[in-house]
Amino acid sequence: MNVLAGALLTLLAVALWGVLHSLLAGPRAKRWLHQHIGSPADRGYRLIYNAIAVVTLLPVLAVTASNPGLTLYQIPAPWVYLTTAIQILAIVAIVLTVLKTGASSFLGVRQLFGSQGSTAARLQVSGFYRWIRHPLYAAGLIFIWLSPVMTTSTLALYLGFTLYIVIGSQFEERQLADEFGEPYLEYRQKVPALIPQPWRRY
């Protein structure tokens, strides 16, 4: 497979994954499951959603790995040590953010086994959320774009993920505004989305 075809196939795989991911995250999918399954669907939705997202991501990564294309660059030493250190910090930020929001809630375990009142979503405005509205997305973007080796296919993969994050975050914010109302609208006015601005914090 030639270089262009490999990159385009990767983009297509990311696009299909993104469409599926977005459809499952939308309110229509939740309403449909609630109508057909009832309250068990509400409890298990987050866990099933995460499982589907991970499982369906594997073929996307497999497509990229099987068609790497040309190597565009490889970060040399000693710069690779710096970029790797920043990647580690990005992972730490992801872990801390997940712990802040609650790892069991993030995975969907608490919703599955907790009481109805304990599973209600809460607006997070502390921790990294004081500085940016989407710390998980921001840390994830830092991690992928500091990869030590970049090929034509991984470039297509990262461009696809970045586009999905930018577009997906807009839809996510609409859902958050519907869910939390004025408190979220006020929070959104004060805090930037992905790039921290020291003079803007909650």
Secondary structure, 3 states (H helix, E strand, C coil): CCHHHHHHHHHHHHHHHHHHHHHHHCHHHHHHHHHHHCHHHHHHHHHHHHHHHHHHHHHHHHHHHHCCCCEEEECCCCHHHHHHHHHHHHHHHHHHHHHHHCHHHHHCHHHHHCCCCCCCCCCCCCHHHHCCCCHHHHHHHHHHHCCCEEEHHHHHHHHHHHHHHHHHHHHHHHHHHHHHCHHHHHHHHHCCCCCCECCECC
